[in-house]
Amino acid sequence: MRLAARTNSIKPSPTLAMNAKATALKASGVDIVNFGVGEPDFDTPDNIKEAAIKAIRDGFTKYTAVGGIDPLKQAIVEKFKNDNGLEYKKSEILVSCGAKHSLYNIAEALFGPGDEVIIPAPFWVTYPDQVLLNDAVPVIVETDESNSFQVTPDQLKSKITSNTKAIILNSPSNPTGLGYDRECLQTIAELAIEHDFYIISDEIYEKMIYDGFKHISIATLGEEVKKRTIVVNGLSKSHAMTGWRIGFTAGPEDITKAMTNIQSQSTSNPTSISQKAAVEALTGPQDFLPEMLAAFDTRRKYMVQRLNNMPGVTCKTPVGAFYAFPNISSYFGKSFQGSVIKDSLELSTYWLEHAGVAAVPGSAFGDDKYIRLSYATSMENIEKGLNGIEKALKNLV
C-alpha cells in the first residue's frame, strides 16, 4: 500500500524532534537544559483552572457548537474590540483546537493546486508544510537581520505573481522575537489590495512585548485590508495554556463559514472544558500577565547580553515573544575532535551532545545562519545553559 503523495512533501516538526532527542538523553541520565520548546514555564492561572474544574462538576462535558460556544465567541469579539480596535461579529469568529489548527483550517479553506503563498523567512516551521499539505506552493522571501527581518517592498513585489493567494505574517515573530512596524505593514496592506491577495496575520505573541514596542494588527489599517485579512490568535502563550488547545480566528464571514464546515468534518468542537476555561481567561483578571512578562524581560536581557558577549556571536534584541535568535554562522567550518561543523543543525547537535543544551537549528526556520533559543525557562537554567554553550564554542577550532 502506498501513502498519499502529500506525506512525502512534509517533515516532522524540528522543534518537537529536538525536544524528543533532549528528553531521551535526559531520561538516560544526561543533564540537559532545554531551550528548544516554545511554551511558557509558568502554570496556568488558578482562576482559569477553577473555571475548568467547575465545568467538569457542572457536567459541561458534551459536544458543543462546532465553532465554539457563544460566550467564548462573545469574549473573543470583546477582546478584538478592546485590545486591537477591531469590530467583528460572532459569525466572523471560529474557535479551534489551538492556533496551529486555526492556521490549518485557513490553509484548507483558501489554498489549492497552483496557488502561491508568500512566507517571509525566518518563519515558524509549520507555515510551509501546511501550504504544501494543501497542494499549494510556499514562496519564501529571505529577509535580513539589518532590517529587523522585515520584508521590504521590493522583496515582496518580486515574489507577487498572478497566482499569489496570500501572505503569512507573524508579528511578534517566532523565531526572531522581532516585529513589524506600521510603515512595513502599510506597504504590505497596499500591495494586498493592489494585487488582491489575502493576509494571514498570526498574532499569537501580541501580548508578549518589551521595550515599548507597539503591536499593530494589520487588519486595523483600513476596511479594504480587513476584508482580506484573517487574524489568528489564541491563549497558549499569553495565558500559559499550551495544553488546553484553544486558538481562534477572526475574518470575513464567508471564509469563517467555510473553515467551520471543514472543522465540522475534522475535529468538531474544541474541548468543551477548555472553552469554559478560555472564557475565564479572556474575561477574568489579567494581573498574572505583567508578572510573567517581567520575568521574561529579565531573562531576555540576560540571555541577549550573554550571547552578544560570546566571540563570533551576534544577537538582535527581541521586542516580543520569548526567543533569542543569535547568528552563529562564524563557527561554520570550525571543528571538534576532527568533526567539522558545517551548518546550524550540526552546531545545535554539538551543543546538545557536548554542552547539554537543546536548541532548534535556524535551518528549520528558513535561515541556516541562526539557532533559536527560548528563554521560557528559569534564570538558573538560562545561566547554566549559556555557560555550557560558551564553553562548547571555545572548544571549536
Backbone hydrogen bonds in HBPLUS format (Angstrom, degrees):
<---DONOR---> <-ACCEPTOR-->    atom                        ^
c    i                          cat <-CA-CA->   ^        H-A-AA   ^      H-
h    n   atom  resd res      DA  || num        DHA   H-A  angle D-A-AA Bond
n    s   type  num  typ     dist DA aas  dist angle  dist       angle   num
A0007-THR N   A0004-ALA O   3.03 MM   3  5.84 154.9  2.09 122.1 128.2     1
A0008-ASN N   A0005-ALA O   2.99 MM   3  5.65 156.3  2.05 118.1 125.0     2
A0009-SER N   A0006-ARG O   3.10 MM   3  5.33 157.0  2.16 106.3 113.5     3
A0017-ALA N   A0013-SER O   2.91 MM   4  6.10 150.4  2.00 148.4 158.1     4
A0018-MET N   A0014-PRO O   2.90 MM   4  6.00 162.3  1.93 146.9 150.2     5
A0019-ASN N   A0015-THR O   3.05 MM   4  6.25 154.4  2.11 142.0 149.8     6
A0020-ALA N   A0016-LEU O   2.84 MM   4  6.02 150.3  1.93 142.8 150.5     7
A0021-LYS N   A0017-ALA O   3.05 MM   4  6.34 155.1  2.11 146.6 152.6     8
A0022-ALA N   A0018-MET O   2.94 MM   4  6.16 158.9  1.98 148.5 154.5     9
A0023-THR N   A0019-ASN O   2.82 MM   4  6.00 153.9  1.89 146.3 153.9    10
A0024-ALA N   A0020-ALA O   2.95 MM   4  6.15 153.2  2.02 144.1 150.9    11
A0025-LEU N   A0021-LYS O   3.03 MM   4  6.29 158.4  2.08 147.0 152.4    12
A0026-LYS N   A0022-ALA O   2.91 MM   4  6.11 156.5  1.96 146.6 153.7    13
A0027-ALA N   A0023-THR O   2.87 MM   4  6.08 151.6  1.95 145.7 153.4    14
A0028-SER N   A0024-ALA O   3.12 MM   4  6.36 133.6  2.35 137.2 148.8    15
A0028-SER N   A0025-LEU O   3.11 MM   3  5.12 130.7  2.37  93.5 106.9    16
A0030-VAL N   A0025-LEU O   2.99 MM   5  5.42 156.1  2.05 152.7 145.0    17
A0029-GLY N   A0026-LYS O   3.04 MM   3  5.21 159.3  2.09 106.4 111.7    18
A0033-VAL N   A0356-GLY O   2.75 MM 323  6.12 163.2  1.77 159.0 162.2    19
A0358-ALA N   A0033-VAL O   2.88 MM 325  6.26 163.0  1.91 157.3 161.2    20
A0035-PHE N   A0358-ALA O   2.72 MM 323  5.42 146.8  1.83 146.0 154.1    21
A0374-SER N   A0035-PHE O   2.82 MM 339  4.74 150.5  1.91 126.4 134.9    22
A0048-ILE N   A0045-PRO O   3.11 MM   3  5.59 130.7  2.36 109.6 121.4    23
A0049-LYS N   A0045-PRO O   3.21 MM   4  6.59 158.5  2.25 150.4 156.8    24
A0050-GLU N   A0046-ASP O   2.82 MM   4  6.05 158.3  1.87 156.0 162.1    25
A0051-ALA N   A0047-ASN O   3.14 MM   4  6.29 145.0  2.27 133.6 141.9    26
A0052-ALA N   A0048-ILE O   3.22 MM   4  6.57 147.6  2.33 143.3 151.3    27
A0053-ILE N   A0049-LYS O   2.96 MM   4  6.31 157.0  2.01 150.4 157.1    28
A0054-LYS N   A0050-GLU O   2.87 MM   4  6.08 158.8  1.91 148.7 154.3    29
A0055-ALA N   A0051-ALA O   3.04 MM   4  6.22 150.6  2.13 136.7 144.6    30
A0056-ILE N   A0052-ALA O   3.07 MM   4  6.42 153.7  2.14 148.5 154.6    31
A0057-ARG N   A0053-ILE O   2.96 MM   4  6.28 166.1  1.98 152.8 156.5    32
A0058-ASP N   A0054-LYS O   2.77 MM   4  5.94 145.7  1.89 149.5 159.3    33
A0060-PHE N   A0055-ALA O   2.76 MM   5  5.03 156.3  1.81 165.7 159.7    34
A0059-GLY N   A0056-ILE O   3.01 MM   3  5.14 156.7  2.06 105.4 112.4    35
A0068-GLY N   A0065-ALA O   3.13 MM   3  5.44 168.4  2.15 116.0 119.2    36
A0095-VAL N   A0067-GLY O   2.96 MM  28  5.23 162.0  1.99 130.3 134.1    37
A0072-LEU N   A0069-ILE O   3.14 MM   3  5.50 125.0  2.46 106.2 119.5    38
A0073-LYS N   A0069-ILE O   3.06 MM   4  6.40 162.6  2.09 157.1 162.6    39
A0074-GLN N   A0070-ASP O   2.91 MM   4  6.13 160.2  1.95 156.4 161.9    40
A0075-ALA N   A0071-PRO O   3.00 MM   4  6.16 149.8  2.10 136.5 144.5    41
A0076-ILE N   A0072-LEU O   2.92 MM   4  6.20 149.1  2.02 148.9 157.3    42
A0077-VAL N   A0073-LYS O   2.91 MM   4  6.19 155.6  1.97 148.8 155.5    43
A0078-GLU N   A0074-GLN O   2.99 MM   4  6.26 158.6  2.04 147.7 152.9    44
A0079-LYS N   A0075-ALA O   2.90 MM   4  6.10 146.6  2.01 138.1 147.9    45
A0080-PHE N   A0076-ILE O   2.99 MM   4  6.30 163.9  2.02 156.2 157.6    46
A0081-LYS N   A0077-VAL O   3.08 MM   4  6.33 154.5  2.15 144.6 152.1    47
A0082-ASN N   A0078-GLU O   2.84 MM   4  5.97 168.4  1.85 155.6 158.2    48
A0083-ASP N   A0079-LYS O   2.80 MM   4  5.67 165.4  1.82 154.0 159.1    49
A0084-ASN N   A0080-PHE O   3.03 MM   4  5.12 144.4  2.16 120.9 131.5    50
A0086-LEU N   A0080-PHE O   3.08 MM   6  5.30 175.5  2.08 126.6 125.2    51
A0085-GLY N   A0081-LYS O   3.18 MM   4  4.57 134.8  2.39 107.6 116.0    52
A0092-GLU N   A0089-LYS O   2.90 MM   3  5.32 160.5  1.93 113.0 119.4    53
A0093-ILE N   A0090-LYS O   3.15 MM   3  5.25 161.5  2.19 111.5 112.5    54
A0251-GLY N   A0092-GLU O   3.08 MM 159  5.44 153.2  2.15 144.0 152.4    55
A0094-LEU N   A0249-THR O   3.16 MM 155  5.33 153.7  2.23 137.1 141.9    56
A0249-THR N   A0094-LEU O   2.93 MM 155  5.33 148.7  2.03 144.4 154.6    57
A0096-SER N   A0247-GLY O   2.80 MM 151  5.18 168.7  1.81 140.3 144.2    58
A0247-GLY N   A0096-SER O   3.09 MM 151  5.18 168.3  2.10 130.2 132.2    59
A0102-SER N   A0098-GLY O   3.06 MM   4  6.44 151.1  2.15 143.3 152.1    60
A0103-LEU N   A0099-ALA O   2.91 MM   4  6.18 158.8  1.95 150.1 154.1    61
A0104-TYR N   A0100-LYS O   3.01 MM   4  6.28 150.0  2.10 141.8 150.3    62
A0105-ASN N   A0101-HIS O   2.89 MM   4  6.16 156.4  1.95 152.4 158.3    63
A0106-ILE N   A0102-SER O   3.09 MM   4  6.42 153.6  2.16 147.1 154.1    64
A0107-ALA N   A0103-LEU O   2.99 MM   4  6.29 161.0  2.02 147.9 152.7    65
A0108-GLU N   A0104-TYR O   2.92 MM   4  6.17 159.7  1.96 153.2 158.0    66
A0109-ALA N   A0105-ASN O   2.97 MM   4  6.13 150.2  2.06 144.2 152.5    67
A0110-LEU N   A0106-ILE O   2.91 MM   4  6.02 147.4  2.01 154.8 163.1    68
A0111-PHE N   A0107-ALA O   2.95 MM   4  5.40 160.4  1.99 140.7 147.2    69
A0115-ASP N   A0112-GLY O   3.05 MM   3  5.69 163.9  2.08 139.0 143.4    70
A0137-VAL N   A0115-ASP O   2.82 MM  22  6.13 163.6  1.85 158.6 164.4    71
A0116-GLU N   A0163-ASN O   2.93 MM  47  5.54 157.0  1.98 142.2 137.1    72
A0165-LYS N   A0116-GLU O   2.75 MM  49  5.62 173.4  1.75 159.1 159.6    73
A0117-VAL N   A0137-VAL O   2.90 MM  20  6.12 162.9  1.92 158.4 159.4    74
A0139-VAL N   A0117-VAL O   2.77 MM  22  5.66 172.2  1.78 145.2 144.8    75
A0118-ILE N   A0166-ALA O   2.87 MM  48  6.27 153.3  1.94 158.7 153.6    76
A0168-ILE N   A0118-ILE O   2.98 MM  50  6.42 155.4  2.04 170.6 178.3    77
A0119-ILE N   A0139-VAL O   2.88 MM  20  5.94 161.7  1.92 146.1 147.2    78
A0141-VAL N   A0119-ILE O   3.09 MM  22  6.09 158.8  2.14 130.1 132.8    79
A0121-ALA N   A0141-VAL O   2.69 MM  20  5.75 165.2  1.71 156.4 153.7    80
A0143-THR N   A0121-ALA O   3.01 MM  22  5.84 162.6  2.04 150.4 155.8    81
A0123-PHE N   A0365-PHE O   2.79 MM 242  5.04 154.8  1.86 137.1 144.6    82
A0127-TYR N   A0124-TRP O   3.16 MM   3  6.05 150.7  2.25 129.5 135.1    83
A0130-GLN N   A0126-THR O   3.01 MM   4  6.16 156.9  2.06 163.7 170.1    84
A0131-VAL N   A0127-TYR O   3.21 MM   4  6.47 152.6  2.28 151.1 158.6    85
A0132-LEU N   A0128-PRO O   2.94 MM   4  6.24 162.2  1.97 152.5 157.2    86
A0133-LEU N   A0129-ASP O   2.86 MM   4  6.01 155.1  1.92 146.7 153.4    87
A0134-ASN N   A0131-VAL O   3.08 MM   3  5.40 146.8  2.19 104.3 114.3    88
A0136-ALA N   A0131-VAL O   3.19 MM   5  5.43 160.0  2.23 150.9 145.3    89
A0135-ASP N   A0132-LEU O   2.98 MM   3  5.13 147.9  2.08 120.8 116.6    90
A0147-ASN N   A0144-ASP O   3.05 MM   3  5.57 152.0  2.13 112.6 120.6    91
A0149-PHE N   A0144-ASP O   2.88 MM   5  4.83 152.8  1.96 142.0 138.4    92
A0148-SER N   A0145-GLU O   2.95 MM   3  4.89 148.7  2.05 117.9 114.6    93
A0150-GLN N   A0147-ASN O   3.07 MM   3  5.79 160.8  2.10 121.3 126.0    94
A0156-LEU N   A0152-THR O   2.99 MM   4  6.24 164.2  2.01 157.9 162.0    95
A0157-LYS N   A0153-PRO O   2.86 MM   4  6.03 167.2  1.87 155.7 159.6    96
A0158-SER N   A0154-ASP O   3.06 MM   4  6.13 148.8  2.16 142.3 149.7    97
A0159-LYS N   A0156-LEU O   3.04 MM   3  5.40 150.5  2.13 108.4 117.3    98
A0164-THR N   A0161-THR O   3.14 MM   3  5.32 166.7  2.16 108.1 112.2    99
A0198-TYR N   A0165-LYS O   2.90 MM  33  6.15 168.7  1.92 141.1 137.3   100
A0167-ILE N   A0198-TYR O   2.94 MM  31  6.43 137.4  2.13 144.7 156.1   101
A0200-ILE N   A0167-ILE O   2.87 MM  33  6.14 173.2  1.87 170.1 171.0   102
A0169-LEU N   A0200-ILE O   2.83 MM  31  6.11 168.2  1.84 164.9 168.5   103
A0202-ASP N   A0169-LEU O   2.82 MM  33  5.95 169.0  1.83 156.6 154.3   104
A0171-SER N   A0202-ASP O   3.35 MM  31  6.73 143.4  2.49 155.9 165.4   105
A0173-SER N   A0178-LEU O   2.80 MM   5  5.49 152.1  1.87 154.7 163.7   106
A0177-GLY N   A0173-SER O   2.84 MM   4  4.89 147.1  1.95 125.8 135.5   107
A0319-VAL N   A0177-GLY O   2.73 MM 142  5.87 135.8  1.92 142.7 150.3   108
A0320-GLY N   A0177-GLY O   2.85 MM 143  4.92 134.7  2.06 145.6 149.5   109
A0185-LEU N   A0181-ASP O   3.06 MM   4  6.33 167.3  2.07 157.2 161.2   110
A0186-GLN N   A0182-ARG O   2.81 MM   4  5.97 154.5  1.88 153.0 160.1   111
A0187-THR N   A0183-GLU O   3.17 MM   4  6.44 153.0  2.25 143.6 149.7   112
A0188-ILE N   A0184-CYS O   3.07 MM   4  6.40 162.7  2.10 153.3 157.5   113
A0189-ALA N   A0185-LEU O   2.87 MM   4  6.06 159.3  1.91 150.7 156.8   114
A0190-GLU N   A0186-GLN O   2.96 MM   4  6.18 159.6  2.00 148.8 153.6   115
A0191-LEU N   A0187-THR O   3.05 MM   4  6.32 156.9  2.11 150.0 155.8   116
A0192-ALA N   A0188-ILE O   2.93 MM   4  6.15 149.4  2.03 147.9 156.7   117
A0193-ILE N   A0189-ALA O   3.05 MM   4  6.34 153.3  2.12 149.2 155.7   118
A0194-GLU N   A0190-GLU O   2.93 MM   4  6.11 163.9  1.96 146.2 151.3   119
A0195-HIS N   A0191-LEU O   2.90 MM   4  5.91 161.1  1.94 146.5 151.0   120
A0196-ASP N   A0192-ALA O   2.75 MM   4  5.29 110.4  2.24 128.7 142.5   121
A0197-PHE N   A0192-ALA O   3.09 MM   5  5.07 148.6  2.19 128.5 138.2   122
A0199-ILE N   A0228-ARG O   2.78 MM  29  6.00 158.6  1.83 151.0 153.3   123
A0230-ILE N   A0199-ILE O   2.89 MM  31  6.35 156.7  1.94 163.8 170.8   124
A0201-SER N   A0230-ILE O   2.98 MM  29  6.18 157.8  2.03 146.2 153.4   125
A0232-VAL N   A0201-SER O   2.84 MM  31  5.94 169.9  1.85 150.4 148.8   126
A0203-GLU N   A0232-VAL O   2.84 MM  29  5.85 168.7  1.85 158.8 161.0   127
A0206-GLU N   A0203-GLU O   3.07 MM   3  5.31 159.3  2.12 123.0 121.5   128
A0208-MET N   A0205-TYR O   2.97 MM   3  5.35 154.7  2.04 115.9 124.1   129
A0321-ALA N   A0208-MET O   2.75 MM 113  5.11 133.8  1.97 147.6 152.6   130
A0210-TYR N   A0319-VAL O   2.88 MM 109  5.06 152.3  1.96 136.8 136.1   131
A0213-PHE N   A0210-TYR O   3.01 MM   3  5.83 169.0  2.03 127.0 130.6   132
A0220-THR N   A0217-SER O   2.95 MM   3  5.76 169.2  1.96 125.0 128.6   133
A0221-LEU N   A0218-ILE O   3.17 MM   3  5.68 169.1  2.18 118.1 120.5   134
A0226-LYS N   A0222-GLY O   2.99 MM   4  6.28 164.7  2.01 153.6 158.3   135
A0227-LYS N   A0223-GLU O   3.01 MM   4  6.20 150.9  2.10 146.9 153.3   136
A0228-ARG N   A0225-VAL O   2.90 MM   3  5.31 147.4  2.01 110.2 120.5   137
A0229-THR N   A0226-LYS O   3.15 MM   3  5.02 165.8  2.17 105.1 109.3   138
A0231-VAL N   A0250-ALA O   2.88 MM  19  5.20 158.6  1.92 160.0 156.7   139
A0250-ALA N   A0231-VAL O   2.97 MM  19  5.20 143.5  2.11 139.7 149.0   140
A0233-ASN N   A0248-PHE O   2.94 MM  15  5.49 161.9  1.98 165.5 167.6   141
A0248-PHE N   A0233-ASN O   2.84 MM  15  5.49 162.7  1.87 146.1 143.9   142
A0235-LEU N   A0246-ILE O   3.23 MM  11  6.11 160.8  2.27 168.2 165.5   143
A0239-HIS N   A0235-LEU O   3.10 MM   4  5.34 151.9  2.18 132.7 139.4   144
A0241-MET N   A0236-SER O   2.96 MM   5  4.20 137.9  2.14 109.6 121.0   145
A0240-ALA N   A0237-LYS O   3.44 MM   3  5.17 170.1  2.45 100.4 103.1   146
A0244-TRP N   A0241-MET O   3.10 MM   3  5.30 148.2  2.21 106.6 116.2   147
A0256-THR N   A0252-PRO O   2.95 MM   4  6.20 163.7  1.97 157.3 162.7   148
A0257-LYS N   A0253-GLU O   2.88 MM   4  6.03 154.3  1.94 147.6 154.2   149
A0258-ALA N   A0254-ASP O   3.11 MM   4  6.31 157.8  2.16 139.7 145.3   150
A0259-MET N   A0255-ILE O   2.90 MM   4  6.15 160.8  1.93 153.7 159.0   151
A0260-THR N   A0256-THR O   2.91 MM   4  6.08 150.1  2.00 144.0 152.3   152
A0261-ASN N   A0257-LYS O   3.00 MM   4  6.29 155.0  2.07 148.8 154.9   153
A0262-ILE N   A0258-ALA O   3.02 MM   4  6.32 154.8  2.08 146.3 153.3   154
A0263-GLN N   A0259-MET O   2.86 MM   4  6.11 162.1  1.89 149.5 154.4   155
A0264-SER N   A0260-THR O   2.90 MM   4  6.10 143.7  2.03 143.3 153.3   156
A0265-GLN N   A0262-ILE O   3.03 MM   3  5.42 145.2  2.15 106.8 116.8   157
A0266-SER N   A0263-GLN O   3.09 MM   3  4.97 159.5  2.13 101.1 107.6   158
A0267-THR N   A0263-GLN O   3.13 MM   4  5.69 124.7  2.45 134.1 147.6   159
A0268-SER N   A0263-GLN O   2.85 MM   5  5.55 159.8  1.89 161.1 154.3   160
A0275-GLN N   A0271-THR O   3.04 MM   4  6.33 148.2  2.14 151.3 160.7   161
A0276-LYS N   A0272-SER O   3.24 MM   4  6.62 153.6  2.31 147.7 153.1   162
A0277-ALA N   A0273-ILE O   3.09 MM   4  6.42 157.3  2.14 147.5 154.1   163
A0278-ALA N   A0274-SER O   2.80 MM   4  6.01 146.3  1.91 143.6 153.5   164
A0279-VAL N   A0275-GLN O   3.04 MM   4  6.39 145.9  2.16 146.4 154.1   165
A0280-GLU N   A0276-LYS O   3.37 MM   4  6.72 160.5  2.41 145.7 149.4   166
A0281-ALA N   A0277-ALA O   2.87 MM   4  6.18 150.9  1.96 145.2 154.7   167
A0282-LEU N   A0278-ALA O   2.99 MM   4  6.19 153.4  2.06 149.3 154.1   168
A0283-THR N   A0279-VAL O   2.95 MM   4  6.04 150.0  2.04 148.3 157.0   169
A0284-GLY N   A0280-GLU O   2.69 MM   4  4.96 145.7  1.81 139.6 144.5   170
A0289-LEU N   A0286-GLN O   3.21 MM   3  5.88 147.8  2.32 116.2 123.2   171
A0292-MET N   A0288-PHE O   2.98 MM   4  6.26 158.3  2.03 155.4 161.8   172
A0293-LEU N   A0289-LEU O   2.87 MM   4  6.07 167.0  1.89 161.2 164.8   173
A0294-ALA N   A0290-PRO O   2.91 MM   4  5.99 150.1  2.00 141.9 149.7   174
A0295-ALA N   A0291-GLU O   3.21 MM   4  6.47 154.9  2.27 143.9 149.6   175
A0296-PHE N   A0292-MET O   2.98 MM   4  6.31 162.3  2.02 151.3 156.4   176
A0297-ASP N   A0293-LEU O   2.79 MM   4  5.92 154.1  1.85 147.4 154.8   177
A0298-THR N   A0294-ALA O   3.13 MM   4  6.35 158.8  2.17 145.4 149.5   178
A0299-ARG N   A0295-ALA O   3.12 MM   4  6.38 163.5  2.14 151.1 155.4   179
A0300-ARG N   A0296-PHE O   2.74 MM   4  5.89 158.7  1.78 152.3 159.1   180
A0301-LYS N   A0297-ASP O   3.05 MM   4  6.24 169.7  2.06 154.1 155.0   181
A0302-TYR N   A0298-THR O   3.19 MM   4  6.34 162.6  2.22 145.1 150.1   182
A0303-MET N   A0299-ARG O   2.83 MM   4  6.00 170.5  1.84 158.9 161.6   183
A0304-VAL N   A0300-ARG O   2.97 MM   4  6.09 173.7  1.97 157.9 159.8   184
A0305-GLN N   A0301-LYS O   3.04 MM   4  6.05 161.0  2.08 144.4 150.1   185
A0306-ARG N   A0302-TYR O   2.97 MM   4  6.14 164.7  2.00 151.9 156.2   186
A0307-LEU N   A0303-MET O   2.91 MM   4  6.10 163.5  1.94 153.2 158.0   187
A0308-ASN N   A0304-VAL O   2.97 MM   4  6.11 165.1  1.99 150.6 154.5   188
A0309-ASN N   A0305-GLN O   3.09 MM   4  6.23 128.3  2.37 139.0 152.0   189
A0309-ASN N   A0306-ARG O   3.19 MM   3  5.16 136.9  2.39  94.9 107.0   190
A0310-MET N   A0307-LEU O   3.06 MM   3  5.36 158.9  2.11 108.0 114.8   191
A0313-VAL N   A0310-MET O   3.09 MM   3  5.58 157.8  2.14 143.0 140.6   192
A0314-THR N   A0327-ASN O   3.37 MM  13  5.29 159.5  2.41 137.5 143.4   193
A0327-ASN N   A0314-THR O   2.71 MM  13  5.29 163.1  1.73 168.8 171.6   194
A0375-TYR N   A0322-PHE O   3.01 MM  53  5.61 157.0  2.06 135.7 143.1   195
A0324-ALA N   A0373-LEU O   2.79 MM  49  5.20 161.5  1.83 156.3 162.9   196
A0373-LEU N   A0324-ALA O   2.89 MM  49  5.20 171.1  1.90 158.4 160.3   197
A0371-ILE N   A0326-PRO O   3.27 MM  45  5.99 143.3  2.41 152.9 163.4   198
A0328-ILE N   A0369-LYS O   2.90 MM  41  6.00 148.9  2.00 154.8 165.0   199
A0331-TYR N   A0328-ILE O   3.14 MM   3  6.05 169.1  2.15 125.5 128.9   200
A0332-PHE N   A0329-SER O   3.08 MM   3  5.40 164.0  2.11 110.8 115.9   201
A0334-LYS N   A0331-TYR O   3.09 MM   3  5.53 162.1  2.13 129.3 132.3   202
A0333-GLY N   A0341-ILE O   2.67 MM   8  5.47 174.3  1.68 170.7 172.6   203
A0341-ILE N   A0334-LYS O   2.72 MM   7  5.65 174.8  1.72 173.8 172.8   204
A0397-VAL N   A0335-SER O   2.97 MM  62  5.36 162.7  2.00 147.0 150.7   205
A0336-PHE N   A0339-SER O   2.88 MM   3  5.21 151.4  1.96 137.8 143.8   206
A0339-SER N   A0336-PHE O   2.97 MM   3  5.21 166.5  1.98 115.5 118.5   207
A0347-LEU N   A0343-ASP O   3.02 MM   4  6.32 153.9  2.09 148.9 157.0   208
A0348-SER N   A0344-SER O   2.90 MM   4  5.96 161.0  1.94 143.7 149.0   209
A0349-THR N   A0345-LEU O   2.92 MM   4  6.06 149.3  2.01 142.9 151.8   210
A0350-TYR N   A0346-GLU O   2.92 MM   4  6.07 149.6  2.01 138.3 146.7   211
A0351-TRP N   A0347-LEU O   2.89 MM   4  6.22 155.5  1.95 148.0 154.6   212
A0352-LEU N   A0348-SER O   3.02 MM   4  6.25 156.6  2.08 141.2 147.1   213
A0353-GLU N   A0349-THR O   2.94 MM   4  6.16 163.8  1.97 152.5 156.2   214
A0354-HIS N   A0350-TYR O   2.80 MM   4  5.69 150.7  1.88 151.7 158.7   215
A0355-ALA N   A0351-TRP O   2.75 MM   4  4.77 140.1  1.91 130.7 136.2   216
A0357-VAL N   A0351-TRP O   3.25 MM   6  5.46 172.3  2.26 117.4 119.2   217
A0360-VAL N   A0372-ARG O   3.24 MM  12  5.22 161.4  2.28 148.1 148.8   218
A0372-ARG N   A0360-VAL O   2.82 MM  12  5.22 164.6  1.85 163.8 161.6   219
A0364-ALA N   A0361-PRO O   3.15 MM   3  5.90 151.7  2.23 117.4 123.3   220
A0362-GLY N   A0370-TYR O   2.63 MM   8  4.54 129.7  1.87 149.9 139.2   221
A0365-PHE N   A0362-GLY O   2.83 MM   3  5.21 144.6  1.95 110.9 121.8   222
A0367-ASP N   A0362-GLY O   3.06 MM   5  5.13 166.1  2.08 134.9 130.4   223
A0366-GLY N   A0363-SER O   3.23 MM   3  5.02 164.5  2.25  99.6 103.7   224
A0382-ILE N   A0378-SER O   2.91 MM   4  6.23 159.2  1.95 150.7 157.2   225
A0383-GLU N   A0379-MET O   2.88 MM   4  6.00 170.4  1.89 152.4 154.5   226
A0384-LYS N   A0380-GLU O   3.03 MM   4  6.15 164.9  2.05 146.4 151.2   227
A0385-GLY N   A0381-ASN O   2.74 MM   4  5.84 164.3  1.76 152.9 157.7   228
A0386-LEU N   A0382-ILE O   2.91 MM   4  6.00 165.4  1.93 152.4 156.3   229
A0387-ASN N   A0383-GLU O   2.98 MM   4  6.10 150.5  2.07 143.5 151.8   230
A0388-GLY N   A0384-LYS O   3.07 MM   4  6.34 151.8  2.15 143.2 150.6   231
A0389-ILE N   A0385-GLY O   2.93 MM   4  6.27 155.5  1.99 148.8 155.5   232
A0390-GLU N   A0386-LEU O   2.89 MM   4  6.01 169.2  1.90 150.6 153.6   233
A0391-LYS N   A0387-ASN O   3.05 MM   4  6.20 161.5  2.09 146.2 151.1   234
A0392-ALA N   A0388-GLY O   2.93 MM   4  6.08 159.9  1.97 147.2 153.3   235
A0393-LEU N   A0389-ILE O   2.86 MM   4  6.08 159.3  1.91 157.5 162.3   236
A0394-LYS N   A0390-GLU O   3.16 MM   4  6.35 150.7  2.25 142.2 149.6   237
A0395-ASN N   A0392-ALA O   3.12 MM   3  5.19 137.8  2.30  97.4 109.3   238
A0396-LEU N   A0393-LEU O   3.14 MM   3  5.44 163.1  2.17 108.1 113.2   239
